[in-house]
Amino acid sequence: MRIRVRRTGGFAGIERRAEVDTSGRPDAHEWQTLAERALASAGRTPTAGVPDGFHYEITVDGRTVHTADPRLTEDERALITRVLKEGA
């Protein structure tokens, strides 16, 4: 499974991207479960956020959803944080 996160917006407007390929990872099932829960709660079209807030585009195996601060669910926030931390 390939998980990609693109973060835009914020006060400085700096874009950040990261990607994780879970193939062959011992924790692949954990990633898959988290990704499925995050995708289930996010919308397909960009959502309105708050001024200077972050907007997120999450792509999992070609399926893309959008979300924004402060409307992130716990699953979305967990997935985004993990991908941005561990992704290259």
Stockholm file with secondary structure:
# STOCKHOLM 1.0

chainA/1-88         MRIRVRRTGGFAGIERRAEVDTSGRPDAHEWQTLAERALASAGRTPTAGVPDGFHYEITVDGRTVHTADPRLTEDERALITRVLKEGA
#=GR chainA/1-88 SS CEEEEEEEESSSCCCEEEEEECTTCTTHHHHHHHHHHHHHHSBSSCCCCCTTCEEEEEEETTEEEEEETTCCCHHHHHHHHHHHHHCC
#=GC SS_cons        CEEEEEEEESSSCCCEEEEEECTTCTTHHHHHHHHHHHHHHSBSSCCCCCTTCEEEEEEETTEEEEEETTCCCHHHHHHHHHHHHHCC
//
